[in-house]
Amino acid sequence: MESSRLIQTSLLVFLLLALSVSYVHCQATRVGFYSKTCPRAESIVRSTVQTHFRSNPTVAPGLLRMHFHDCFVQGCDASVLINGPNTEKTAGPNLGLRGFEVIDDAKTKLEAACPGIVSCADILALAARDAVVLTNGPDWKVPTGRKDGRVSLASDTSNLPGFTDSIDVQKQKFSAKGLNAQDLVTLVGGHTIGTSACQFFRYRLYNFTTTGNGADPTINPSFLTQLRALCPQNGDATRRVGLDTGSQNRFDSSFFSNLRNGRGVLESDQKLWTDASTRSFVNRLLGSNAFNVQFGRSMVKMSNIGIKSGTQGEIRKVCSKIN
């Protein structure tokens, strides 16, 4: 009887400990984390992003993409910002990332105002939100309190979603990070701002099939003509084309309208419409308000992937190097 009670008590203690650990993990970030330790943290990041955006609007999609690429590798820990041989920054999928100077500038200002307080990971999460707002996108509350990671390996970038990935592969990569199909479609909708180089989709225009005109049959014929004019078969592979035709500088739901009309630029984007399992989500997000609301929710969810807290990480003095 006594041993049975002891076992029950031990189990209860174990469960309570497990729940407390889970609770602490879930509470690693919270809105207003710096309200007392660095009250101006968010406004400093916001004004820095605004300054850079005024002189170079392409930093907006750059910052959004950088946050996404950071979170999908080692979690949202600013590991993508670290310089050095064989770091994430040197990997193929990250060679086109833009906006590092914005994060560095914000960090310099924050170190002057509140030394050693605000993490580079939080700066990146805040800057991504501020960039979306500047392109007429939604605003949302960003939970903060992340620590910066100490590991950055180019080899870890293989799980980043790719432009030729099937829907099943895309779903698997998102699911591995705790994100569902709705999050997948919503976050890919971030392509409503920004561009892609011809080299990442030109194969769809000329060499996709061995029959017909050689183009991906899911491309709208009139759009195919438009894309071929922008990206000739032997033309400049680095020329950039808007991912949301007609609205590449404005955050809106027209990206999804373009997918419905066979006007997706990347193969992986267009598949969101041609695959029945994701088409329903595309249809739901065709209204700008529905997209805006869901985008904020999915961004918060993504920004909590693999959070470093406590002794798991550090607050870098300079974002491009480990302390």
N, C-alpha and C positions, 0 to 999 in steps of 0.2 A: 504493500500500500504506500509506504513511505517512498520507495524507489520510483513508483509510478508517478507520485506527486512531484518528485524531484525532476523526472524527465519532462513532465508537463510544464513545470516552471522554467526549465532550461530552454524548451521549445519556444515558450512565450518571450523570454528574454532575447532569443535569437531573432524571432520575427520582429520584435520591436527595434532591435539594432538594424536589421535589414531595411525596415521602413524608414528609420531615421537617416540611414545612408542614402536611400533613394530620395528622400525629401531634400536633403542637403544638395544632392546632385542636381535635382530639378530647380533648386533655388540658387544655383550658382550665378545666374544673372538676374537682374531686376531693373525695372525702369527707375531712373533717378539714382543709380548707384553712386554717382559722384556729387550728389546734391550738397553734401557737407564738406567733402574732402577737396573738391574742385568744382565749385558751383558754375563756373563759366565754361566748363569742358565742352558741352554740346554747342554752345554759341560760338566758341572759337573754331571748332571743326566746321560748323555751318558757314561762317564768314570766310574761312579759308577756301572752301569748295566754291563758294560764290565768286570769289576773286579770280580763281583759276578758270572757272567756267566762262566768265565774261571775256577773257582773252582767248580761250580755246574750248569751245563747247563739246569737243570730242572727248573731253575728260569725263563727261557724264556716263556714257556707256562704258567707258574704260574702267571707272571705279566700280560700277555695278558688276561687270564681268570679273574684275579682280577679286571682289568679295566672294563671288560664287566659286571661283577657282581655288580660293584659299580654303573655304569651308569643306570642299570635297576632298581635300588632301590633308590628313592629320587633324581635321576639324578646324573650326574658326579660331585660329591661333596666330595669324599673321606670319605663318611659316613661308608664305609665298613672297614675302618682302625681303627675305634674307639673301645677301650677296654671297658669292663664293662658287668654286667649282662644284658641279654636280648637285647644286641646290635646285629647288622647284623652279626658280626663276629661269634656269637654263634649259628646262625641258621644252620639247617641241610645242606642246599645247599652250605654253605660257610666253613664248617668244614675242607674241603680238600684244601682250598686256600693256596698257597705258594708264598713267595717273600716279606713278610712284612719287613723282615730285610733289603732288598734292598732299599725300600722306606724310612725307618728310617735312613739308612746310608746316602742317598742322602740329606735328610732333614737336618741332622746334619751338613753336609758340606755346604749346602746352607745358613743355619742360621749363620754360621761362616763368609761366604762371603758377604751375603746380608740379615741381620736380618729382619724378619717380612715382607719379600717381596714376596717370591714364595709360592704359595699354595700347599698343599699336593695333591689336585685334579689335578693340572697341572703336578706335579711330576709323578703321576700315569699315566696320558695320555702320557707323554713323554717317560716314561719307557716302556710302552707297545709297542710303535713304535720302540724304540731302541732294544727291545727284538726280535721283528720280523726281524729286519735288521741283527742281529747276527745269525739268523738261515737261512740266505741266502734269506730272504724275501724282499719285496719292502720297499723303504723309502718314506716318504711323509711329507709334511709340517704340523705340529701340531699347530692349533690355541690355544693360551693360554690366560689367564685372568680370569680363574674360581676362585671362592671363595670356601672355605671349609664349609660344612654344619654343623649344630649344633644338628641334629636329627639322631639317629641311632637305629632302632627298628627291632628286629628279626622278628616280625609279618609282617613287610613290604616285606619280601623276598618271599612271596607266589606267586608273579607275575614273578619270575625268570623262564625262560624256563626249562622244565624238560625232563629227558631222555626217558619218556614214552609218551610224548605229541604227539597228532596227528598233522598233518600239519595245520589243521584249528585252533587248539589251539595255535600252534607256530605263525601262521600268526596274530592271534588276539593279542598276547602278544607283538609282534614286532610293529604292527600297533598302539597299544596304546602308543608307544614311538615315533611315527612318522617315523617308518621304514617300507619299503615295502617288497614284497616277494623277490626281487632281493637282498636287503640288508640282509634279513634272510639267504638265501642260501650262500651268500658271507661271512658273519660273522661266520656262523657255519663252514665254510671252515677253520677257525682258528684252527679247530681240526686236521689240517695237522701236527701240532706239539703237543706233549703231550700224556698223557696216561689216562686210566680209570681203576679203580679197578674192579675185577671180579664181585663183589657184585652188580654192576650197570647194568650188561648185562647177567649174568649167567642164569637168568630165560629164556632168549631167546634160550639157548642151550639145555635145558632139559624139561622145564615145560610150554612151550609156547602154545602147542596144546595138545589135548587128543588123537589125531590120529597120525598115522605114527610114526616117531621117537621122537615126542614131541618137536621138534625144530621149530623155526620161519622159515616158508617155503621160506622167502626171502633171507635167508643166503645161499650162495654158498656152495654146499655139501663138497667140499675139504676144504673150509675155516672153515666150521663147525667142521671138524675133527681137524683142527689146533687149534681152539679156545677151544675145549673140552680138548685137551692135556694141554693147558695153564691153563684152569680153570676147574678142575675136579669137579663133582657134590658136593662132600663133602670136597673139598680142601680149600686152604687159600683164603678167600673172599677178603682179602686186596691186593692180588697180582696184580700188575699193568701190563696192556697190552697196546701197542701203538694203538692210535685211527686211525693212518694212516699206516697200515701194510707195512713194508718195507721202510718206509720213515718218521718215527716218530720224527726224530730230524732235519728234513730239511723242510723248508717252501716251498711247491710246490703244483702243482695241482693234484698230484697223489691221494689225498684224494677223489677227484671227480671220478677219474678212478676206484677207489676201490668201490665207491657206485654203479657205473654202472655195476660192476662185482659181485655185491652181497657180497661185503666184507666190509660193514660198521659194526662197532663194536656196536655202540649204536642204539637202535631201532629208536629213533628220527632222527638220522643221515640217516639211510637207507631209511626212509620214504621220504626223499628229492628226491630220485630216483623213488620209487614205486608210488608216487603221481604225476599224470600227470601235475598238476598245478605248480609244482616246478622242474620237470624233465628238462623242457626247459632251466631253468637257470643253472642247473648242466651242461648240454651240452655246454652252452656258456662259462662256466668257465673251461672247460677241458684243454684249452690252458693256459700255465703258465702266459703268458703276459697279457691275458685278465683278469685272476684272480688277478694278482698283481695290475693292474691299478684300478680295481673295489674295491679291498680290501682297498686300501688307501682312496678311496672316501667314502666307507661305514663306515670306522673307523672314519673319520672326522665328518660324519653325526651323528654317535652314540655318539661321544665324546662331542657333543653339546646338549645332552638330559638334560633337567632340570637344566640348568646352573644357579648357584647362582652368583649374581653380586651385587655391591653396598653394601647396608646394609643387604642384604639377608643372607650374610655369613660372614666369617672371614678368616684370615690367621693364621692357627694354628701354635703355636711354636713347638709343638710336635704332630706328626700325629696321635698318638693313643689316644689323649685326647683333649676335647674341652677346649679352653682357659679359 
